[in-house]
Amino acid sequence: MLRVADVHKAFGPRRVLRGVSLRAAPGELVGIVGENGAGKTTLLRILSGELAPDSGRVQVEGRIGYCPQHPVTNPELTVDQHLRYFAVAYRLRRLDRARALIDRLGFEQYGATRVRHLSGGTRQKLNLVLSLMHDPAVLLLDEPYQGFDWETYLRFWEISAELQAQGRAIVVISHLAHDVDRLDTLYQLRAGTFEQSDLGSGR
Amino acid sequence: MNAYLVATRYSLLELARNRLAVVVLVCLVPLLIWLIDSVVTGEPVEFVHRSTDTRIQALGHQVTTLGCVLNLVSLLVGFAMFTAAHRSADFDRRLARVGYPRTALILAKLTMLVVASATVSGYTTAWTSLHWAAEQPLALWAGLFLGGAAYGAIGLFLALFLPEELEGTFVIIVATVVDNALQNPIINPTADADAVLLLPGYGAMQVCTAGAFTDTVPLTSVLLSLGWTAVFGVVALGAFAARTRDRTPQGVCGPPGI
């Protein structure tokens, strides 16, 4: 469960968020759309704890999985080395879930490959796996399918639907019109505040 | 402990994969020492060793070698630490935010600094010893180690705010060259200006010179050099700790998965 109430954030004189509120219940898929520079990424960084809001309240129940917009990986390390690093961070004894996700996203053959030598799309797949491998209760995904081919894009939405069915709350930043029918709730970020559209269960 | 071991292993792996630094170390050190031995005069030169307040007479090519290898060690370790910290900055922050013990990450960086300084200094001391015998080879190694560690810490510090690798590398090159030139016994035989004391490489140069030509080790110079390492190291690693401090939203159970 994620609850956000009246969050404000400014960078110098530029007020990016002016009282943003939203809610994502277990099993709910929430989309956030907005023009470039509208503050979508700033909001997600606040929700993940990466950035502090100037004011407002963010409440999260359970662990968060945050997939940043651009892959944050180490180019000198291999895919497997990334998994081992994050297993320590998440206190995971096994990598079964990470391996299963890698299989689903179709890059199991790159375990021993350094990230430096991966394509942009494969880096993004790894970025996504690193944010999901500890089975978080709340997922914050910032345009997580950038660079994916069509098949992987569809597989991403399959995984999202499964996670929803398992009761995970998912917030995804999207700018693609054809994603809209997959969402339960759509928030449009304009001038630092939300306009909400209740889409029902259109999936 | 496991977190420290994993972070250290991968940090050292990352360091070893810095091909440019490895090639410069392996090839340039012997080439430089051989060139100096071949080109620079073997006539004796006299200079004041400030920290022990003694006059030292040494062969010109030996004094030149000391200045150049200290310069190279400082530059190499500074460059290696800057690039390692710069390339992994966002990744380290992500790891820390998802719950990786920050102390383990910080200790891994310190281990990387010590290992890089010790290795580069050891290799350089070995090549120097093939050409001429220092009075105290261990002290010569220690002096080079101190110079490497000081500039390694400066590299970590510069990685905090310099946006590009080129800028960091340029700053480290300029700093080490100026530092070395101002206190080089041949260029500045008396080196009696107090400002020289403030150079990050001063302590290291004093220890190197003592190790090469005397039977003493100036402890104050050792401490002075360690002071530079400590100041820049504390600022750099303190900034890392501050940047990754917990801003977890209320009600979160366990670390977030960034």
Contacts between the chains, C-beta under 8 A, distances in Angstrom:
chain1	res1	chain2	res2	distance
A	47	B	249	6.8
A	48	B	97	7.6
A	48	B	256	5.7
A	48	B	258	5.4
A	49	B	97	6.7
A	49	B	246	7.2
A	49	B	247	4.6
A	49	B	248	4.2
A	49	B	249	5.7
A	49	B	252	7.3
A	49	B	256	5.1
A	49	B	258	7.5
A	50	B	97	6.2
A	50	B	247	7.0
A	50	B	258	6.2
A	51	B	247	7.0
A	52	B	247	4.8
A	57	B	250	7.0
A	58	B	249	3.7
A	58	B	250	6.7
A	59	B	249	6.3
A	59	B	250	5.2
A	59	B	251	4.5
A	60	B	248	8.0
A	60	B	249	4.8
A	60	B	250	7.5
A	60	B	251	5.6
A	60	B	252	4.7
A	60	B	256	7.8
A	61	B	251	5.7
A	61	B	252	7.8
A	61	B	253	6.9
A	62	B	252	7.6
A	62	B	253	5.8
A	62	B	254	7.8
A	63	B	252	7.2
A	63	B	253	6.5
A	63	B	254	4.7
A	63	B	255	7.0
A	63	B	256	6.6
A	63	B	257	5.8
A	64	B	249	8.0
A	64	B	252	6.6
A	64	B	256	3.8
A	64	B	257	5.4
A	64	B	258	7.4
A	65	B	256	8.0
A	65	B	257	4.0
A	66	B	256	6.3
A	66	B	257	6.1
A	66	B	258	4.2
A	68	B	94	7.5
A	68	B	258	7.2
A	72	B	90	4.9
A	72	B	91	5.8
A	72	B	94	4.6
A	73	B	91	6.2
A	74	B	10	7.7
A	74	B	14	7.0
A	74	B	87	7.2
A	74	B	88	5.5
A	74	B	91	4.4
A	75	B	87	6.6
A	76	B	13	7.1
A	76	B	14	4.4
A	76	B	17	4.8
A	76	B	87	7.0
A	76	B	88	7.9
A	77	B	10	6.0
A	77	B	13	7.3
A	77	B	14	7.0
A	81	B	10	6.0
A	81	B	13	7.8
A	84	B	6	6.4
A	85	B	6	6.4
A	85	B	7	7.7
A	85	B	10	6.5
A	85	B	95	6.3
A	85	B	100	7.3
A	86	B	95	7.4
A	86	B	98	6.8
A	88	B	2	6.4
A	88	B	3	5.1
A	88	B	6	5.3
A	88	B	100	6.3
A	89	B	95	5.5
A	89	B	98	4.5
A	89	B	99	4.8
A	89	B	100	3.9
A	89	B	255	7.3
A	90	B	98	6.5
A	90	B	99	6.4
A	90	B	255	7.6
A	90	B	257	6.7
A	91	B	99	7.2
A	131	B	257	5.6
A	131	B	258	7.3
A	132	B	257	7.9
A	134	B	98	8.0
A	134	B	257	5.4
A	136	B	257	4.9
